[in-house]
């Protein structure tokens, strides 16, 4: 199988941040006016991307959760794009379709082999057959995730030069995986235009300290003293996230921003994330979309209806238990990998988030991290784990050029490029636990001044990493 790895490429390591003078930031906020996805049917105004935040430079030391000193990026989008070889921007329809054929063929052959040979006659032991069918669901989940990633390429128009081909392939493949293609494409495009923005980002937006404290039944100042390891709570949250996270995101917009009242057409008034809150990826009137998107949302729903009908017919004719093993358990594996990948791309103790006043496109795009998932990540999942930083700067670059383009932008990003490849594939899986333990909410560094007040870092209730900032109680604030 083809891999995305470059020959002789050194394994990347997460670079600790070092000292920086905030006076160098004036040129750091140049945005990317022609970045991703170029052909999204719903695009937010790029004026918000181009505008520079007002700089009120403070001298407070900014520390990420590990205790590394953080610097705000000091390079420009133009420098990033100029560093990438021209051929990395070239897209091939034939090559893209070849990868789609490979993944579909892998799914078909796997099903044929297991369905034909894993029978009571060939494998009399029921227990062994159960174990082998479990292996089937895992393997099909990997191949299904690869197909999901290729549909993701279609949504970014990096699959081929043809928008019609991209959207046709993306709609068919995503619909087969019960993903509302155009609905996802539109919201995902907005995520790329607001990555790291606490009020506009569309996925894995961390809670502020006050929000987190309210959710766990405390006041914000009480988190100062609430330092206890909670492994059971961490494990429970992580399992629920991996099992239900994707479905909850589509149906309730969980982990997305909850500032819908600013929707330009007024359709977000009175709507909020959660059950029956009116915010989801299926309703054309959802505040995630604009009126011009209605036909595309309905087309996405049609794709789901067609797949649902096919699945119903299969279940009716061949048995629902068989359908569960053949399709739905692999489907849950696909959802698991999708959530794990996205969570770890945007949630790490080294990553910042920004308030509206301090955010810029350049800064937000750098608030992502590359990881390493070995053969599974680079070959079966088409490198989506290993080249995400580059993807957030220029997401129209096809995945088979992403390694080379990533190498090209590292000298420009310098210490601002982040990767954590320690432990390889096992390290990737361990990162799920690490980030779940260390990344509970975000807050500015204690004593932050000026612009540093708008740069937020993860903190946690487990007493890990940089201590939680001390916050005065309501009584102390009144007394002061």
Secondary structure by P-SEA (a helix, b strand, c coil): ccccccccccccccccccccccccccccccccccccccccccccccccccccccccccccccccccccccccccccaaaaaaacccccccccaaaaaaaaaaaaaaaaaaaaaaaccccccccccaaaaaaaaaaaaaaaaaaaaaaaaaaaaaaaccccccaaaaaaaaaaaaaaaccaaaaaaaaaaaaaacccccccccccccccaaaaaaaaccccccccccccccaaaaaaaaaaaaacaaaaaaccccccccccccccccccccccccccccccccccccccccccaaaaaaaaaaaaaaaaaaaaaaaaaccaaaaaaacaaaaaaaaaaaaaaaaaacccccbbbbccccccaaaaaaccbbbbbccccccccccccccaaaaaacccccccaaaaaaaaacccccccbbbbcccaaaaaaaaaaaaaacccccccccccccccccbbbbbccccccccccccccaaaaaac
